[in-house]
Every structure is written in structure tokens, then in C-alpha cells.
Amino acid sequence: MTKTAPNPVLMSLLLVFAFSVLGVSLISASIGNSALTDTPFSSRKIRFSSQNLPGTIFYPFTVVRDKVALLLMSTADQCLQRLQLASQRLSQAGHLIELGDTELALETMVKGQRYITEATSQCQQNQLSIQYQESVRTTITQYQQKLQEMKQFYPDTDRAVIDQLISENNALLLHLTAK
């Protein structure tokens, strides 16, 4: 039985369609409604910037690149990469605060927190070495210090979200210490 080669025109069309859908969904996700706020889609801005920050037109591609890179790493490297991504998100949040976009900065802090939670879980589930656990503790501690510094730029309602992140970090630190 002989196999026929796939039609190159059809394959090209499917590839263009797939990337079009991916691009539209990534851009929509980066500027769509926030889970933290009631900001309508129409009031969100697409930023063009020399820095690749959340809210800029090419940022969704950075997110995809980061996720693909994580898939290709070993478990231990994934843990460290997630910690690095969390630190990057917090740094990006600081830049967003400087630009006056505290809402997007807060969303970015929450996303960075997810990376910390995932790294902590991965470190514990895979019983990674003390060195990895120490990296997690250090990152959590630094994250908490930065969150405390950034709280001053927010009203009380948003400070409650930051306090929740700090509480989650305290729980993660206690859980790491208990193991």
C-alpha cells in the first residue's frame, strides 16, 4: 500500500488558518476582560512599546514562547524557569505601575503568583533537592517584599488582592518548611 503525500496547498492553508486563530485569540486574551476587574473590553488599550510588557501588541507571543519553552524542559528546569518567569512578571508589573497602568500591573502580579504556586507544587511533588527548594523560598520572599512595596500605589480594594497574594506566599513558605 502506497501513501500519498499531503496536498501542500491544503497544508499551507491549514497552517495559515491555525496561526490566524492563534494570533487573534492571543491578542484577544491579552486585552480582554480581566478576572480581577470589571473593565469592559472596549476601554482596554493596546500599547506599542519598546519594552515587551503585558498589554503590548507582541506580548502574547512572548507568553506562548515561555509556555513552549517550559514544555521542552526537564522537571527541575521547569521549576527554576517558573521562578524566573514569576520574577519577570513582578518586574513587568513595576514597569506598568511606572506607566500608570496599575490595573494591568495587578493582573501581572497575579499571573506571576501562579508561576510561584506551580513551581512550589512541582518542587514538592517531584521531591526536588534542597537547592531547588531554597530557590523557591528565596523567590517567594523576594516576591513578598516587592508586593509590599507596590501596595502603596493601590487603593484599599486592590490592596486586598495584594494581601491575598502575600497570604498565599506565607502558606507556601510554611508548607515548604513543613516538608
Number of C-alpha atoms within 10 A of each C-alpha: 3 4 5 6 6 8 8 9 9 10 11 11 10 12 12 12 12 11 11 12 11 15 15 12 13 19 18 13 13 21 22 18 16 16 8 13 12 8 13 11 12 9 10 15 12 14 15 12 11 7 11 16 24 24 23 18 18 20 18 24 15 13 15 13 11 14 12 11 12 17 10 10 12 9 16 16 13 19 26 21 18 25 27 17 20 26 22 16 23 24 19 21 27 22 17 20 18 12 10 12 14 19 17 23 26 26 19 23 25 21 15 25 25 17 20 28 19 15 26 26 16 17 22 16 9 10 13 14 11 10 9 19 21 12 16 24 20 14 19 25 16 13 24 20 12 15 21 14 11 20 17 10 13 16 9 11 8 17 18 13 18 21 15 13 20 20 13 17 22 15 12 19 18 12 13 17 10 7 7
